[in-house]
Amino acid sequence: MPEQAMGLPPHSDHGVLTLLLQNELEGLQLLRNDTWIPIHPLPNSFIVNTGDQMEIFTNGKYKSNIHRAVVNKNATRITIGTAHGPPLDDVVAPATEMIREDNPPAYRAMKYKDYMSLQQSNELNKKTCLDYIRI
């Protein structure tokens, strides 16, 4: 029953990349300049979201995106998401190749599992855990 479904609140993904396979119904929205933009799914395609770890690894060059899922009151929307990230015990930090004198590290290093715990333990409405580890 769509009137009972909540969708997903605004968030960013904790991993490097998330692959989404969805049916052709709209529901995924991307936050851009304080405006929610609906993503129009293409038939037989994947949507690729960059996650927080991508932003950390690239020292902010590639940004994690804030998105949400809203329900469709007329039909059932189906999405299969697969998150990809580093091993849980790996320490994640900006890659040394992304650090220069004029571009110091923008994020503090931490274990991936600790980052995931931080993300799961906070109400992040329209924010990311990146806000907590930015230097």
Secondary structure, 3 states (H helix, E strand, C coil): CHHHCCCEEEECCCCCEEEEEECCCCCEEEEECCEEEECCCCCCCEEEEECHHHHHHCCCCCCCCCEEECCCCCCCCCEEEEEECCCCCCEECCCHHHCECCECCCECCEEHHHHHHHHHCCCCCCCCCHHHHEC
